[in-house]
Amino acid sequence: MLTLEICCYGIDCALTAQQAGADRIELCSAPREGGLTPSAGMLSAARAEITIPVHPIVRPRGGDFCYSAREFSLMKSDIAIMRELGFPGVVLGALDEDGHIDMPRMQQLMSLCEGMAVTFHRAFDLCHNPKRALDQLAGLGVARVLTSGQQQSAESGIVLLRELNASTPGPIIMAGAGVRLSNVQKFLDVGLQELHSSASQRIASPMRYRKAGVSMGSDVDVDEFSRNCVDGDIVGAMKSVMQVGDIRVA
């Protein structure tokens, strides 16, 4: 079965994705950082309100994936909370200084994740040797790898995605980064079974008063009075394309 995972940065977005037909949610905070660990409140709300599988990301900060001892300890604590709350899966990853999978730490994380499906996130796209990394992740028992094929967008990395997907048995290869309605079929055509998308649109703030010249972050050009939200119509349209693919496969 073809699977559509939607990246959501809040419960409202997750509910929209669910209602539009998404198969799974990757739950994150901090979109400008590329996704960080959700808050305790967001995790609790997801368990209470979302009925499709939700896989929270475990990422203590933005930037690279080579973590300090304190950051790694936070990751372990967050996994314990997610497991206690009953999430069926998590999204994580750790690299060493040389751009290889941090095997000692990943072994510890996998032990803590026993009983949950683990997605190794786009840290994979910063790995020195993707095929070696995939073999290592297979040995660890990782369920899937979220990757753009080591390119800025998954469409640009589609050649490597196809090669990795042919490396069976092993983790499911899930294409992510720039996966949208306009290119869904390209990924299906090379045999990928799982796609990851934000399926988003930019929406305006409901605020009438808008203070000019004040930014909440270091990027002063960011519009504080608009944000990206999941577009249910896009999710539904992407899922429709994938359902046609399911029928063809059957």
KAZIVEN-V443569 format. One line per field, one symbol per residue. psi: psi as a letter, one per 30 degrees, with the letter a starting at -180 (. if undefined). A space follows every 50 residues. Layout:
BEGIN
psi = ???
END
This chain:
BEGIN
psi = kkkjkkkkgleeeeeeeeffgkflkjkllieffgjlklleeeeeeeeefk flkkjkkjjflabagjlleeeeeeeeeeeeeeeefgkfllkllklafggl kieeeeeeeeefgkfkkkkjagfefgkejeeeeeeeeeffgkelkjlggg leleefgfeeeeeeffillalkjjkljgklefgeeeeefggkfkkklfhl lklkkfkekjklgkkfafjffkjfhllklkjeeeeeeeeeeeeeeeeee.
END
